[in-house]
Amino acid sequence: MSIVDEPLYAHYLAKTDVDHPMKQEILDSQSTDFQEVVENVVMADYITPHVFFKQMSHHLMNENKSFLLSCENIILIREPREMINSFAKVITKPSIIDLGLLNSLEIYNYLVDQGKKPIVLDSNDLLKNPKTTLGRLCTLLSIDFEDNMLQWEAGKREEDGVWAPHWYANVHKSRGFKPYEKKEIFLEDKFQALYKSCLPIYNKLKSVSI
């Protein structure tokens, strides 16, 4: 399997005024042209039978999403309190756009309207029972499940984007799925309105998750 890490990140940064860590390095590492990325990266020929593109839903912004109809789409969701708490460690004032939930719902609705219903996967379900959840996902994608999907070598991957030092530290330390532990997360008052905005969107997507 080939892996491509967030090919539209530079496009997103170039089209917005958001300030992310290593912004200039990201802009220098990728094309900022949406159509060029779609044609030369997403729709390119690969030597492997399967290609996995890790995308952030808000990176697509208001662009033409028709290329998604040529892909099998998985929308990964996370409980908003946990997501806000994690995101705020890197971006101090995240917005609902930064978190991608609105865009994820938009993409879901678009694909359903086009007769291409995506798979919705809740990260907590994956952590609670990775073998069963991954097995179900593989079945839906017509991919054979293998036990080695449950573990990996610690450290960086050659496919990682240049932004990896700011976002992937915990992933690089891991060797597999850790047992799920429900954490009591306290959100500061400044995040309460954001949480209340995110929760109904999350619940709607959660209701159609596998």
N, C-alpha and C positions, 0 to 999 in steps of 0.2 A: 504493500500500500504506500502511495505517496502522500505526503502531508504538506499543506501550505498554511502558514500562520498569518491570519488577518491581512490579506492582500489589499484591502481597501482602507487600511489605517491612514496612510499618507493622504489619500484622497479626502478622507474625513477631516483631517487636520488642516488641509489646504483650503477647504470650503467653509470652515468655521473659525471662530476666534477663540476656541478652547485652548488652554495652555496645559499640555501634558508633559511629563518628564521626558527628556531626550527628544523634544519636538523636532528640532532641526535634523538630528540624526535620522529620525524616522522619515522625514520628508526627503532626505538624501538617499534613503535606502530603497524607495519604491516609486513607481509612477504615481502621479497624483491625478491622472486622467482616468475617469471611471470606465469609459468605454474601452480604453486600451487595456485596462486590467481585466475586464470581462472577456475580451477577445483573446488576449495573449497569455492570460494566466488561468482563469476559471475554465474557459472553453478550449484550452490548448490540448494537444495530444500528450498523453503520458504513457510510459512503458508499462506501468502497473495496471492491473485490471480495475483497481479501485483508487480513488483519490479523495482524501478528506480535507476539506477547506474549513478551517476554524474562522468563523466570521463573527463580528459584533453587529447586531441588528441595526444599531444607529449609524453604523458606517455607510449603510446604503442610503440613508437620508430619504430624499424625495426622488431618487433616481428610478429609472425604468427597471422593474424587478422581473421582467419576463424571462431573463436568463435562469431564474430559479426553477422554471418549469422544466428545464433540462436536467435538474438535479434531484436527488432524494434529500429532503430537507428535515433536519432535526432542530427543534427549538428547545434549548436547554434553559430551564427556569430555576430560580432559587428563592427561597423564602425571603421577603423584602427586608426584614430586620437583619438577617444574616448578611444579605447582599450589601445593604447600606453600610453596615459596620465594617465589612471587609474593604469596600471601595473607598471609604473615607480615610483609610490608612495611607492611600496614595494621592487621591484627589480630595482635598479638604472640604470642599463645598459641592458635593455631587448634586446634580439635578436629575429629574425623572428622565430626561433625555440621555444623560450620561449612563444611566443604568440600563437603558435599552428596552425597558418593558413595553412602553408605548409602541415602539417600532416592532417589537416581537409580535404584539397583538395585531398590528397592521399587516405584517407579513403573513401571519396565520390566516387572517380574514381574506387577504388577497389570494392566497393559495387555495383556500377552500372554495372561493368564488370561481376559481379557474379549474376546479375539479381535481386539484393536486393536494389533497389534505396532508399537511406535514405531521411528523411524529413530534409529540411534546413529551419531554423527559424532565422530571423533577430531580434535581441533584441530590436531594435528601433520600429519595427512593433508591437512587443508585448507591449511595453510601450505606444505607441500611441493609441492602441485599444486592451487592454488585453482581454476583454470578447470575442470579435469577433475572435481574433487570437487564443486564447486558445480553443474556441469552434471548430474552424477549425482543430486545432491539435488533439483534442479529437476524432473528427469524423474520421480522418485519422488513428488513433490508435484503433478505435472501443471501445472507453472509453466514458462513459456518462459524459457530462459536468455538473458541479455543481457550483452554485454561490459562495460557500465557497472556491473555488479555488482562488478567487480574494482577499482574506484577510486571515490573520494569526495572531497568538499571537507574540508580540515582544519578543526578547530574544533568547538565545541559544537553539539548538535542541540537543537531545541526540545522534543523528546520526552524528553530526559535528565531523570532524577530529580534531586531536590535534592542527592543524595549524590554526584553526578558529580565534584566537585572532588577527592574522596578516592579514587575508583576508576577514572576514565576519562582520566587525564592523558595516558597514552601513546596511547590511541585518538584523542584530540583532536589530537594532533600528527601523526597518520598521514594518508596520502592513498591508501593501498592496501595490498595484502598485501606485506610485505617477504619477500625470499628466505629460506627456512628455513635456520637455522644451528643445528646441534646444540651446545648449551652444556654445559660441564662444571659441574654444580651440586653444591656441597658443602653438605650439610645438617648443621646442628649436632646434637650428640648428643641434645638434648632433643626433636628431631623424628624420631628413628629409629624409635621405637615407632609413631608415627603413620603414618610411611611404610609400615612393614610391615603395618599394619592396612589401609591403603588399597590396596596393590598387588594383592592377589587380587581385590578388587572391580573395580578398573580392568581387570585382565586378562580378567575374565569379560565385562564390557561391551565391551571391545576386540574380543573374539572374535566379536561379532555386529555390529560396526560396518560401515558401507558401504565 
